[in-house]
Amino acid sequence: MVDYSQRGLDGVFAAIADPTRRAILRRLARKPATITEIARPFAVSLNAVSKHVKVLERAGLISREVMGRRHVCRLQPTSLKRATAWLNECTEFWQTRFDALERYVAGQMQTKKPTGGSRAHNR
């Protein structure tokens, strides 16, 4: 099993829990953008968008390069890849258990086949 930093995963999941931050990540997946460009589609202030960007930075999901007054943000997928790997491990764990449960139930159903006649006739 991969060694995950609990704090790192917590930060990633907390960051992507917000729909505005997920939209920012989708935007940055296409190409780097300034805070002003990121803020354009949202009905919030530049300050609010900047706060969202800071949360994404702390989670390691984006990086910001300051060029004078311009802040250019870029997607940093490593943290998201770690979260995806964790989710994949959980999926594999549970899928294995569900498969075993399905086999067990199917086996139980095979051993309890009806012996003809309906319950209404047996009353």
Secondary structure, 3 states (H helix, E strand, C coil): CCCCCHHHHHHHHHHHCCHHHHHHHHHHHHCCEEHHHHHCCCCCCHHHHHHHHHHHHHCCCEEEEEECCEEEEEECCHHHHHHHHHHHHHHHHHHHHHHHHHHHHHHHHHHCCCCCCCCCCCC
